[in-house]
Amino acid sequence: MEELVEELKEEGFLKTPRIVESFLTIDRAHFVPEEMRGFAYINEALPIGFAQTISQPATVAFMLEELDPQEGQTILDVGSGSGWTTALLAHIVKDTGKVISMEIIPELAAIGKKNVSQYGFLKKGTVKYVQGSGEKGSEQYAMFHRILISASLPNKSLPQPLLNQLAPDG
């Protein structure tokens, strides 16, 4: 895991100390199927079932650096898959923040929830899981300081409900 993080730093994908720390703390191997664990630390997307993948670490690092999550923020994670990005975000926002994880595939939402629970984020209330389409966001937990979309959108544009749930300066 440390070698992967060093590679991502050397290649310029990981820069911010709190994001680097989350990559070192949240083990990607806990978010891939057992038969893929030997590949968890390579910089490639890996299959997680249901015709879905866990994103390439460089892609996740790039997204998080652009997102610039901060301690105490509330973040919506759309298309959370096996939960890796949700857990990384939860580590960054700490106990004073919240991550609302949305996944449209029920079985994958259950897998993600189980994976994230290994870190105590559900028990502490840092992470809430919402199974369903992220197109409409989650009015129950809005306003969001940040919204991360790791899923395809049907019409390739940002749905208005998501924009409406984004806090000013979000």
C-alpha positions in Angstrom: 0.0 0.0 0.0 2.8 2.4 0.9 4.5 1.7 -2.5 1.3 2.6 -4.3 1.0 5.9 -2.3 4.6 6.8 -3.1 4.0 6.1 -6.8 0.9 8.3 -6.7 2.9 11.1 -5.0 5.8 10.8 -7.4 3.5 11.0 -10.4 1.8 14.1 -8.9 -1.6 12.6 -8.3 -1.4 12.8 -4.5 -0.3 16.1 -3.0 -2.4 17.1 0.0 -1.4 15.6 3.4 -4.9 14.8 4.6 -5.6 13.0 1.3 -2.3 11.1 1.5 -3.1 10.1 5.0 -6.5 8.7 4.0 -4.9 6.6 1.3 -2.4 5.2 3.9 -5.2 4.5 6.4 -8.0 3.2 4.3 -6.8 -0.1 2.7 -8.0 -0.6 -0.8 -7.7 -4.4 -0.3 -10.8 -4.2 2.0 -12.9 -2.9 -0.9 -12.1 -5.5 -3.7 -13.4 -9.0 -3.9 -11.3 -11.6 -2.2 -10.1 -13.1 -5.5 -8.8 -9.6 -6.5 -6.9 -8.8 -3.3 -3.5 -9.6 -4.8 -4.1 -6.8 -7.3 -5.4 -4.2 -4.8 -2.2 -2.2 -4.8 -1.7 -1.8 -8.5 -2.7 1.4 -10.2 -5.6 0.0 -12.2 -9.4 -0.2 -12.0 -10.5 -3.7 -10.8 -13.8 -5.6 -11.2 -16.0 -5.6 -8.1 -19.0 -7.5 -9.6 -22.3 -6.4 -11.2 -20.4 -5.1 -14.3 -18.7 -2.4 -12.1 -15.2 -1.5 -11.1 -13.3 0.1 -8.2 -11.7 3.1 -9.7 -8.0 3.3 -10.5 -6.1 4.8 -7.6 -4.7 7.6 -9.7 -8.2 8.5 -10.8 -9.4 8.5 -7.2 -6.4 10.6 -6.0 -7.1 13.1 -8.9 -10.8 13.4 -8.0 -10.1 13.9 -4.3 -7.4 16.5 -5.0 -9.9 18.4 -7.2 -12.8 18.0 -4.8 -10.6 19.3 -1.9 -12.7 17.8 0.9 -12.2 19.3 4.4 -12.7 18.2 7.9 -16.3 18.8 9.1 -17.9 19.0 5.6 -20.9 17.1 4.4 -20.2 15.3 1.2 -22.5 13.3 -1.2 -20.7 10.4 -2.9 -22.8 9.3 -5.9 -21.9 5.9 -7.4 -20.1 4.7 -4.3 -19.6 1.1 -5.5 -17.7 -1.0 -3.0 -17.2 2.0 -0.7 -13.5 2.8 -1.0 -14.1 6.5 -1.9 -16.7 6.8 0.7 -14.3 5.5 3.4 -11.5 7.8 2.1 -13.9 10.8 2.3 -15.1 9.8 5.8 -11.5 9.6 7.0 -10.9 13.1 5.7 -14.1 14.7 7.1 -13.6 13.1 10.5 -16.3 12.7 13.2 -17.5 16.3 12.7 -18.4 15.7 9.0 -20.7 13.4 7.1 -20.5 11.4 3.9 -23.8 10.3 2.3 -23.0 7.3 0.1 -25.4 6.6 -2.8 -25.3 3.4 -4.9 -28.0 2.4 -7.4 -27.2 -1.4 -7.4 -28.7 -2.8 -4.2 -26.2 -5.7 -3.9 -23.3 -3.4 -4.4 -24.7 -0.9 -1.8 -24.8 -3.7 0.7 -21.2 -4.7 -0.1 -20.1 -1.1 0.2 -21.9 -0.7 3.5 -20.2 -3.8 4.9 -16.8 -2.7 3.7 -17.1 0.8 5.1 -18.4 -0.6 8.4 -14.9 -2.2 9.0 -13.7 1.3 9.8 -16.4 2.2 12.3 -17.8 5.1 10.1 -21.3 3.8 10.2 -21.4 3.2 13.9 -20.1 6.7 14.5 -22.6 8.2 12.1 -19.9 9.7 9.8 -21.3 7.7 6.9 -25.0 7.2 5.9 -25.9 4.8 3.1 -28.7 5.6 0.7 -29.5 2.9 -1.9 -30.8 4.4 -5.1 -30.1 6.6 -8.1 -27.9 9.6 -7.3 -29.6 11.8 -10.0 -31.9 13.3 -7.4 -29.3 13.5 -4.7 -30.5 13.2 -1.1 -32.7 16.0 0.1 -32.8 14.5 3.5 -29.1 15.2 4.1 -28.6 18.3 1.9 -26.9 20.9 1.8 -23.7 19.4 0.6 -20.3 21.1 0.7 -19.1 18.8 -2.0 -20.6 16.3 -4.4 -18.5 13.6 -6.0 -20.0 11.7 -8.9 -18.3 8.4 -9.7 -21.1 7.1 -11.9 -22.4 7.8 -15.4 -25.2 10.3 -15.8 -27.8 9.4 -18.5 -27.9 12.7 -20.3 -24.3 13.7 -19.6 -25.2 16.9 -17.7 -25.5 17.6 -14.0 -29.1 17.0 -12.8 -30.7 20.2 -11.4 -31.6 18.4 -8.1 -27.9 17.9 -7.4 -27.0 21.5 -8.2 -29.9 22.6 -5.9 -28.4 20.5 -3.0 -24.9 22.0 -3.4 -24.1 24.6 -0.7 -22.9 28.0 -1.8 -19.2 27.8 -2.6 -19.6 24.0 -2.9 
